[in-house]
Amino acid sequence: MTQPEWLEANKQVYSKEHGVIHIAAIIEKNLYFKKGSLNQIIFDWEHEVNSGNLLPLNQAPTGKSILYQEIAAILDGSGKLQSCEVIPAQEAKLYPIPDDIHPLVKLALSKSGITPILFG
């Protein structure tokens, strides 16, 4: 199998097992990649591509999680990401604006339509 154009060093791809990954190198059948702060290996990239487990980003499942993973992979690849985690969704809690907030800030919030403060 000829190596696909989308499967090259310094590119991001989607792995069904690992999510969005940043390819460091491909040597023979081994694909070396970084996920977070860990360097990892896919030992047979041809098998993973043929079985549909390794895809170009434009064929990855859609959703916010994939977008966040892609952004994290870009930041991590440039050394600008300290840590990243996905936090499960939860219902937000609304609280009234505190009385001890500066009156001008409270007025500005109120004029903007913000009456309660949202805390997650």
Buried (B, 14 or more C-beta within 10 A) or exposed (E): EEEBEBBEEEBBBBBEEBBBBBBBEBEEEEBBBBBBEEEBEBEEBBEBBEEEBBBBBEEBEEEEEBEBBBEBBBEBBEEEBEEBEEEEEEEEEEEEBEEEEEEEEBEEBEEEEEEEEEEE
